[in-house]
Amino acid sequence: MSQVGAVGPGAAPPAAAPGAAEGVRLAAGTVVEAQILESAEPGSGRVAVGRWVLDARFPAELPQGARFQARVEVEGPPVVLRLLEPPEADAARLAVPPRQALARAVVRLLEAARSDPDLAPLARLLRLSPEPRALASDLARWVRESGVFHESALARGEVPEDLKTLAGRLLGRLGDGPVREALEGLVRHVEAHQARGALTGGPVIPLVLPWPGGAVHGEIALEPERGGRGGPGRRYRALRIRLDLPNLGPVEVRAAWSPEGVRLGLAARAEVLPLVRARLDGLRRALTRDAGVRLVGLAVEALRPPAVEGPSVLEVRA
């Protein structure tokens, strides 16, 4: 098994802003594309991973200029990547999201729907309520109809009325322009999340939430039941929601359910945990009294720090 080791932050790539390499953030499960930029001697040199350029040791058989896809196995330090080979590499290429931001595509489509009635069915799916009770049902509908499960529904002989179906109809009549660009970007984001789900073993659904001051991008990942069967009959006992909020920064919520009730875990940056903990009683009342949730646990913890704080080690395993 070949591997890459002893990597430390190098200079930022030319296109990046000054200070872009202050901390490498590679979340476990993320698919990245890397390139050997410079091979000073066999097995060492400089590697570009995302927007970072890193000094690295790498397998000697990887020549200068080589590009490869890899999945983050361990956030680190040390960071561990695993090289992907076909068919995983094919899924990895699909898992790279388009350049157009998902939130921007959704906002553009919702704005266009105000004057185009043909976009109304898609807008009803994309528009999520800011009111908590209505948001719960909106999210349930979005998870089902996001298009992430489109192909599995077709395989069962069903004809889903989901995002991919609606998008196909619209793309058949739309000419070139910003609306078509936004719709194509939205579909590509869904397909990228489908590919991520294939790589990680559980569905990952993209998410754009309304928020004061603008939309918030995130995702919902469903966690399969341990030891459960695969395929269409697979059962899920937990979900994980990741959001990047304007004031709190990255926030992760994990909800696991069992016959006894629901266990909830919140994670945020260490510096905002006092603010989160100050609102726990209100959250507990909202869940138990207002929403009728049988809450058997509510925990708060700090998110893991960025993958790199000073020198790091990056290992790429084949």
Secondary structure in CASP SS format (residue, H / E / C, confidence):
PFRMAT SS
TARGET T0000
AUTHOR 0000-0000-0000
METHOD secondary structure of the structure
MODEL  1
M C 1.00
S C 1.00
Q C 1.00
V C 1.00
G C 1.00
A C 1.00
V C 1.00
G E 1.00
P E 1.00
G C 1.00
A C 1.00
A C 1.00
P C 1.00
P C 1.00
A C 1.00
A C 1.00
A C 1.00
P C 1.00
G C 1.00
A C 1.00
A C 1.00
E C 1.00
G C 1.00
V C 1.00
R C 1.00
L C 1.00
A C 1.00
A C 1.00
G C 1.00
T C 1.00
V E 1.00
V E 1.00
E E 1.00
A E 1.00
Q E 1.00
I E 1.00
L E 1.00
E E 1.00
S E 1.00
A E 1.00
E E 1.00
P C 1.00
G C 1.00
S E 1.00
G E 1.00
R E 1.00
V E 1.00
A E 1.00
V E 1.00
G C 1.00
R C 1.00
W E 1.00
V E 1.00
L E 1.00
D E 1.00
A E 1.00
R E 1.00
F C 1.00
P C 1.00
A C 1.00
E C 1.00
L C 1.00
P C 1.00
Q C 1.00
G C 1.00
A C 1.00
R E 1.00
F E 1.00
Q E 1.00
A E 1.00
R E 1.00
V E 1.00
E E 1.00
V E 1.00
E C 1.00
G C 1.00
P C 1.00
P C 1.00
V E 1.00
V E 1.00
L E 1.00
R E 1.00
L E 1.00
L C 1.00
E C 1.00
P C 1.00
P C 1.00
E H 1.00
A H 1.00
D H 1.00
A H 1.00
A H 1.00
R H 1.00
L H 1.00
A H 1.00
V C 1.00
P C 1.00
P C 1.00
R C 1.00
Q C 1.00
A C 1.00
L H 1.00
A H 1.00
R H 1.00
A H 1.00
V H 1.00
V H 1.00
R H 1.00
L H 1.00
L H 1.00
E H 1.00
A H 1.00
A H 1.00
R C 1.00
S C 1.00
D C 1.00
P H 1.00
D H 1.00
L H 1.00
A H 1.00
P H 1.00
L H 1.00
A H 1.00
R H 1.00
L H 1.00
L H 1.00
R C 1.00
L C 1.00
S C 1.00
P C 1.00
E C 1.00
P H 1.00
R H 1.00
A H 1.00
L H 1.00
A H 1.00
S H 1.00
D H 1.00
L H 1.00
A H 1.00
R H 1.00
W H 1.00
V H 1.00
R H 1.00
E H 1.00
S C 1.00
G C 1.00
V C 1.00
F C 1.00
H H 1.00
E H 1.00
S H 1.00
A H 1.00
L H 1.00
A H 1.00
R C 1.00
G C 1.00
E C 1.00
V C 1.00
P C 1.00
E C 1.00
D C 1.00
L H 1.00
K H 1.00
T H 1.00
L H 1.00
A H 1.00
G H 1.00
R H 1.00
L H 1.00
L H 1.00
G C 1.00
R C 1.00
L C 1.00
G C 1.00
D C 1.00
G C 1.00
P H 1.00
V H 1.00
R H 1.00
E H 1.00
A H 1.00
L H 1.00
E H 1.00
G H 1.00
L H 1.00
V H 1.00
R H 1.00
H H 1.00
V H 1.00
E H 1.00
A H 1.00
H H 1.00
Q H 1.00
A H 1.00
R H 1.00
G H 1.00
A H 1.00
L H 1.00
T H 1.00
G C 1.00
G C 1.00
P C 1.00
V E 1.00
I E 1.00
P E 1.00
L E 1.00
V E 1.00
L E 1.00
P C 1.00
W C 1.00
P C 1.00
G C 1.00
G C 1.00
A C 1.00
V E 1.00
H E 1.00
G E 1.00
E E 1.00
I E 1.00
A E 1.00
L E 1.00
E E 1.00
P E 1.00
E C 1.00
R C 1.00
G C 1.00
G C 1.00
R C 1.00
G C 1.00
G C 1.00
P C 1.00
G C 1.00
R C 1.00
R C 1.00
Y E 1.00
R E 1.00
A E 1.00
L E 1.00
R E 1.00
I E 1.00
R E 1.00
L E 1.00
D E 1.00
L E 1.00
P C 1.00
N C 1.00
L C 1.00
G E 1.00
P E 1.00
V E 1.00
E E 1.00
V E 1.00
R E 1.00
A E 1.00
A E 1.00
W E 1.00
S E 1.00
P C 1.00
E C 1.00
G E 1.00
V E 1.00
R E 1.00
L E 1.00
G E 1.00
L E 1.00
A E 1.00
A E 1.00
R C 1.00
A H 1.00
E H 1.00
V H 1.00
L H 1.00
P H 1.00
L H 1.00
V H 1.00
R H 1.00
A H 1.00
R C 1.00
L H 1.00
D H 1.00
G H 1.00
L H 1.00
R H 1.00
R H 1.00
A H 1.00
L H 1.00
T H 1.00
R H 1.00
D H 1.00
A C 1.00
G C 1.00
V C 1.00
R C 1.00
L E 1.00
V E 1.00
G E 1.00
L E 1.00
A E 1.00
V E 1.00
E E 1.00
A E 1.00
L C 1.00
R C 1.00
P C 1.00
P C 1.00
A C 1.00
V C 1.00
E C 1.00
G C 1.00
P C 1.00
S C 1.00
V C 1.00
L E 1.00
E E 1.00
V E 1.00
R E 1.00
A C 1.00
END
